[in-house]
Amino acid sequence: MNPASNPNAYGKPSGNPAEYSSNAPTKWSTGLFDCFSDVPNCCLTCWCPCITFGQIAEIVDKGSNTCTTTGALYALLEIVTGFGCCYSCFYRTKMRNQYMLTESPCPDFLVHCCCEPCALCQEHRELRVRGYDMSLGWEGNMEKQNRGVAMGIPKPEGGMNR
């Protein structure tokens, strides 16, 4: 099975994205250069990093910014200045703080300036491992999570009988 379609292939259980919280810094679930463990995302990120970045930013911002908005801003910065990495490195830091991930292999700014595609792929994989379906966006993931919770509630059978 393709690891990209199976979050368990990365060694972490899938499930509720909120279930991963700890006070101690943890390692990233995949390495910075494990890009080819998710070939479709690797290709998308190489050819159109603004889409991958937009998906990451929407989840990290918990839906307050859309994939389209952040992706377009990233593309604009990249086209005009060539420094979209300056924008995306802030999201890596925000994501690390949310999930208590270690700052490795070097500071976020250097990771994004030197290895932008690899950094975006790693962040994308990390969110997938944590149970997010990146194609659904924040709202879609919350609906999916709520549907799963609602499905676990037993429904009463019938009405009142005498």
N, C-alpha and C positions, 0 to 999 in steps of 0.2 A: 504494500500500500504506500502511496505517496505521502511522505511526512507532512507536506503542505496541507493535505486534506485530513490529517489525523493529528490533532494536538497531542495525543498520548505518545506519538512517535518521538517527541522531544524529551520524554522522560518525566512529564508532569501530568497530573490528572486534569482532565477538562472539567468544566462545571461552572459554578457561579464565579464570575470575575471578581466579586468582592471578597471571596474566601481567602485570597492571598494577602494577608497582612501580618506584619511582624515588626518588632522594634529593632532587630539586628539586621544589618545590611546583608543582603544575599547576592549570590553570583547571578549573572545573566544565565538564562536557561540554555542559550546557544552562544557560540563564539562569534566574534566580530567578523571573521572570515568564513563563516559557514553558509555563505550566500547560496551555494548550490544545493543546499538541503531543501530549498524551496525555489525551484527553477522558474516557475511562472512569475513569482514575485520578483525574483532577481532580474528577469528580462524586463518586466514592467518598470522596475526602478531604474534600470540602465537607460531605457528609452524615454521614460516619462516620469522622472522622480517626483514631480509635483503631485501626481495621483497618490503615490505611496505616502508622501509627506502629509497630504490632506487627510487621508484615512487615519494616520497616526494622530494628527493634531485634533481631529474631531473626537476621538476616543479619550485622549489625554485631557482635553478641555471639557469632557463630559457633556458634549453637545452644545456648549455655549457658542462655538464657532463651527461652521459646516466644513465639510471636506472641500467643497467648491470654493469657499471664501479663502481658506488658508492655503489651498493648493494654488489658487490664482495669484495670491500675494507672493507665495514662494516663487512661482514661475516669473512673475514680474521682476522681483528682486534678482533672480538668476539671469534673466535676459538683460536687464538694464545695468546691473553692477557686476554680475558674475559671482556674487557672494550670497547665494541662497543659504549657504551653510551657516552664515551668521544668524539667520532666523531659525533654522532647524536645530541648531545646537541648544537653543533655549528650551525647546520641547524635549530634548533628550534629558536635560537637567530636571525639568518638571516631572517627566516620567520616572526618572531614577528616584526622585524624592517621594513620589506617590507610592512606589512599590519597593522602596528601601533597597535599591540595587546599588552595587558597588560602582564607583567611577573607575572603570577599567576598559582597556589596557592603559589609557592615559586620560588627561582631562577632556571633558566633552567637546570643548572648542577644537582641540587638536584632532579628535576622532572625526568630527564632521568636516573640518578643513582638509584633512589628508585622505579620508576614506568615506566621503559622503554617501556613495551608493551602499557600501557595506554597513554603515551606521544605520541608514534607513531600513535596510533589509533586516538587521538585527532587532531593531525596535518593533518592526512589523511582526516578526516571528515571536517576540516576547509577548506581545498583546494577544496573539493567537493562542500561545501556550496557556495564557491566563484565561482562556475561554471566550475571547471575543471573535466574532465572525466579522472580519474587516470589511467585507462587502456590504454589510447591513448598516454600518454607521452606528452612532450612539443610540438613537431612537429605536432602530431595529433590534439592537442587542438588548435594550431594556424591555421591549415588547416580548422578545423571545424568552428572556429571563422571567418576566411576570407570567407568561403563558405556562412556563414550566412549573412555577409555584402554584398557579391555579389548577394545573392538571393533577397535582399531588393531593388536592383537597377532595376527600370522598364526598360524593353527591348523595343526598338522602334519597332513599328509594320510596317512590310513590308518595301518596298523601296520607292523611289520617284514615285509618280503617277501623271499622267496628266489627 
